[in-house]
């Protein structure tokens, strides 16, 4: 959770991380910091969410090594984000990021995408494989799989190719990494003997994947938060990292928020946000969409309204709901954030993350927010100051309900 006003920036984060295993089990560790300071010269921290490992290296390790070579502050937040990305590529030989092999970034990227495919098209895939009991893939199965792959790529492989890559280059990268798309596919789905045409389609899936940035569950998000040396207002720049191959970090960059030159009270959610979003805005975005859908479906099911009237109602309903929430709740929250001193801003951000942690613990699934809440402030004059941080005292575990807490 990040709060901004003219006093500075306040950041709070839980310290619970989850590790998911291939068979579906989840293990949580509550003592992992997600806020990485860059050192006393820099009024910037990096907030980490999503996947924790790039190839064989932890992002915390990469950020530490990168920050140690920063000789002076950089003018803008975006300079920090881009400098890190460039350094990872230039320093790959020194840091030894593993691209090829079973534990390499290319293999990880392929496996992650097949897991997403399995999750997003679960029903269709189950039905397709259920109709083919033989180890030999039937024409019907291959036709169904081709349709599923086409639909998946149409939905998610939508970005332009990376400027430094083309299909021939990616095909060569895949060969050098010893990636057999059919073998990977059989590891994630019932193993079949496929025709040469289907093998070529699966190999094309791998090429299309690595050719561009593809969003998904296996992405690491690094948010660079604070002040560049030339920036009077605090801000945040996010890079979403998918992988590393051909000597470069494969990522997309999100525009700075607030925009350069803008200094106004606002906030940014980094990860799970439903409770915090509902408190600050009156309703979280998922619930807002659900309410609009329910109202729309009520009109559709009544059978009394023409389609164009339903479309008009939906747009009007969305607009009026947003107006109501802004006037009654969100605008007052913005004014509150803008009026707080830096200490109060920090307490506010801390309380919001605690609310999210309580909700996560109370719900039926495994808690994904929790552990000690870390809080830090960043100001132009005093730089990065920790208000609460995971202690290094080894006796701290005796006060926690978790051996690693």
N, C-alpha and C positions, 0 to 999 in steps of 0.2 A: 504494500500500500504506500503510495507516494502522495503527499500533500504539498502544494505550492502556494506561497503568497509572497508579498514584497519583503518580508522578513527573511525568507529563505526556504529551505526544503526540509520536510520531515519524512522519514522513511521508517516503516516497521515491517517486520517479516517474522513468520514462524520459523521453526528450525526442524520440522519434521520432513523427512524424505522417505519415499516409498520405492521399493525395488520389486518389480514384477518378474516372475519366473515364467518360463515357457509353458509349464503345465497349469498356469493360472494362479498359483499362490502369490500372496503379497506379504512382504516383510517391511516393517517401518522402523526407521531410526530417528529419534527426536533430537539429536544433538548436532545437527549439521547446519552451519551458517550458510545463508544464501546471499549475504551482503559482503562484497569484497572491496575493501578500501585499496587505493592505489599508492598510498604513501603521503607524507606531509606536504609535498610540493603541489599536490593536486586536490582541487575541490570537487572531486568526482568519486563516486563509488559505482560498482557494477553489481546489478541485481540479476541473479541467475535463477531461471526456472526451466522446467522441461527435462530433457535427458541430461545426464551428468558426465558422460564419457564421449570423447571424440577419438574413435579408434581405440587406442590403448591408454589414452591420457585423460585425466580429469580436467574439466574446464577451470577449476580453481588453480590447478598447477599452471595451466597455460596463461591465465590472467596474471598470476604472480610473476612468472618469468618475463612476460611482456612488460609489466609495470616497472620492473627493476631496470629496464633499459631506457625508460623515458627520462631524458636528462632535464627537461623543463616542461612547464605546463603548456598545453596546446590551446590555440585561440578559441575553438568551438567544440561543443560536445560531439558533433558529427566527425570532427577530426580524430577524436579518441576512438570512436567506433571503427572508422576506416583504417586508422593506424594499426589497431589490433588485428583486423582482418588481413592486412598486408603483411604484418609481422608473422602471423601464423604461416602464411605461404613462404615467406623468405626464410623463416626459422625452422621449416619443417625438417631439414636435414639435422639440425642441432637437437630439436626436441624429439625427433624420430617418431613422427606420427605414422602409424602403420596403415598403408593403403591397401595392400594386397594380402592374400591369405585369409584363413578362417576368421581371425579376429580383426581383420582390416576394415577400413571405413566403407569400401565398396561393397563387400559382403554384408556388412551391417545395414547399409542403405537398402540393398535388395531384400534382405530378410524383413526389415521393417515395413517395406511397401507391400510385401505379400501378406504380412499380418494385417495391415490396414485393409487390403482387398478382402481378406477373409472376414473381417469384422463388418465392413460396410455392405458386402453382398452375401452375407451368411445364408440367408434363406434360399437365394437363387443357386448358390454353389451346392448347398446340401441337396436340393432337389435334383440338380444336374448329375451329381455323382451317385445319388440314390438310384438313378435309372440305368446305371452301368455297373453291373456286378463283376464283369470280366476284367482281368488285368490289362486286356487290350482295350484301348480307348475307342469307343464306338464313334461313328461319324456324327451321331446325334449329340454325344457328349462334347466333342470338339467344336461342333457348331455352337452349342450353348456357351462353352467357355470363351469362344471368340467373341460372341455377343457381349458377354460380361466384361471382357477386357476392353472391348471397344467403348462400352458405356462408361467404364471406370476412367479410362483415359480422357474421354470427352468431358467428364465431370471435374477431374483433378489435374490433368496434364495440360493446363491452359496457358501457362506462361511462355513467353518467347524463350528460345534457346539461349544459353550462356554465350556471350560474344566470342569467347575463345574456343568454343567447341562446335563440331559438326558431327553428323552421323558416323562418318568414317573414323574420325578421331575417337569417338566414344566406343565404337566397335573394337578398335584396337586396345583401348583401355580395358575393356571387358575381357578380351583374350589374354592380355598380360596378367590380369588379376585371376585368371583361371575360373571365371564365372560361367557356369553352365546353367542357363535359366531354367531348363527342363529339370535338372537335378534339384535346384532350389524349389521349384514348384512342387515336385514330388515330396519334398521334405515337409511342406506345409499342408499338403492336401493328399487324399488317397493316391498312392503311387500307381501310375499307369504307364503303359507303353504307347507313346504318341507317334503319329505320322510325322514325316519330315516337314510337312506344311505347318502342323501345329507347333513343332519345335521351333520353326522359323518365326512363328507368331510370338512365342514366348520370349525368344531372343530379342525380337523387336520391342517387346514390352520393357526389357532391361535397358535397351538403347534409349528409348523414349523417356524413361525415368531419369537416367543420368544426364541427359541432354539439357535439362532445365531444372529450375527449382520447383519442387512439388511439396505443397504443405501436407502435414499429417501429424500423427500422434508422436512420432519419433523426431521431434525438433527441439533444439535447445534455444532458448531465448535469453539474450544478454541485453539488459537495459542499462545504458550509460546515463547516470543521473547526477546532476549538479550544475556546475558552472565552468564553461571554458574561460580562459583568462580575459577574453574580450567580451564576455556576455554578462550584462548587469542582472538579467533575470534567469532564475533556475529553469532547467528543462530536462527532457528525457529523450534519448534516441535509442531505438531498439533495432538489433539485428537478430533475425531468426535464422539459425544455422541448421542446414539439413545434413551436410556431410563435408568431407574433404577428399578431393582427388584431383589428379593432373596438376598437383602442386598448388592448388588454390582452395581456400575456404569457400564452400558453396552456400550462399546465404542471400537473403533479401533484407533491405534496409527500410525501416519505417521512418517517415518524416519526423523531424523534431517537434516536440510538444512541450509547452506552447511554442508557436512559431517564433523565429528570431525577432527580437525587438518587442515582443508582447510580454507584458508583465501583469498578470492578473491571477486572482485566486482560482485554483482548479485542482483536480486530482487525477490520478491514473492508477487503475488496478493492474497489477502485474500478472496475477494468476487467479485462483479461485476467488469469486467475488460476490456470490449471490446475496449473502447477508449484508455485506458492506454496501453493495449497490442498492439494495432495498432501503437501507437506512438513509442513504444520502439522496436518493432519487424518489423514494416512495414506493417503488416496485422494481424488482430486478428485471433485466432485459428478457430473460427466458419466460418469466411469469407474464410480462407485458405481451409478448408474442402469443402466449397461450390464451390470454383473455381476449385478444383480438380474434384469434382463430375460433374460439368458442362462440363469440358473438356472430361471426360470419357463418359458421356452420349452423347456428340456430336459424338464421334467415334462409339458408339453402334448404335445410330439412323441412322447413315449413311449406315450401313449394309455392309460396305466395308472391315471390319477388322475382323480377327478371334479372338476368345476369349483370346487365349494365348498372342496375340500381344497387345490386349487392356490391359491386366493385366500388361504386361511388360511396356507399355507406362505409366500407372498410377504410378507404382513404380518409374520409371525414372523421371516423372514429379514432384512428391513429393520431390525426392532427389535434383533435380536441383533447384526447387523453394526454398527449405530450404537453399541450398548453396548460392543462389543469395541474399536472405534476410539477411543471416548472414554476407556476405562479404560487402554488400552495406549499411546496416542499423544497425543490431543488434550488430555487433562487435564494431562499433563506439560508440553506446550507452553504451556498457559495459566499454569501455575505458573512457568515460565521467564520468560514475558513479564512477569508480576507482580513478579518479583524483580529485574529489571534497572534500573540507573540510567539516566538520560536519555541519556547518551552511548552506552551499550551498546544501548539500545533503538533508537537511530538507526542504529548499525552493523548491527543485526539486520534492520531494515526495508530498508536499503541492500542487504544480501546477498540478501534474498528477491527483490527486483526484478532483481538481476543474474542470479539463477537463471532467472527468467522470460525475461529477455533472451537468455540462452544457449539456452534451449529454442526460442525463436522463431527464432533464427538458424540452428539446426541442422535444423529441419523443412524440408519440401520447398517450401512456399509462400513467398511474399514475406514477409520479416521484418516484423512489425507492432509489435514491442517492441525498443527499442535506443537507441543514442546515449548521450550522457552521462547518468549517473544523478544527479538532483538530490535532496538530502536536507535536511530542515528539521525543527527541533524547536519545540514550543510549550509553555511552562510558565506557571503563574500568576504567578510572580515575575519571570521574565526575558522573557516574551513570545515573539515569533517570532525564532528565530535560525537563520540559514543555515549548514549545515555544508559543503555543496557546491552550487555554483550555476554555470550557464552563464557563462563569463567573457566580458567584452566586448572583450578583447584581440584585435585584428584578426589577429594572427599565430597565433591558436589553430587556424585552419583548416589550417596547415601540419603540425600534429601529428595531423590526423584523416584517415581514409580517404575522407571525403566533403567536397566543396567547401563545403557549408553547415554542416559539423559543427564 
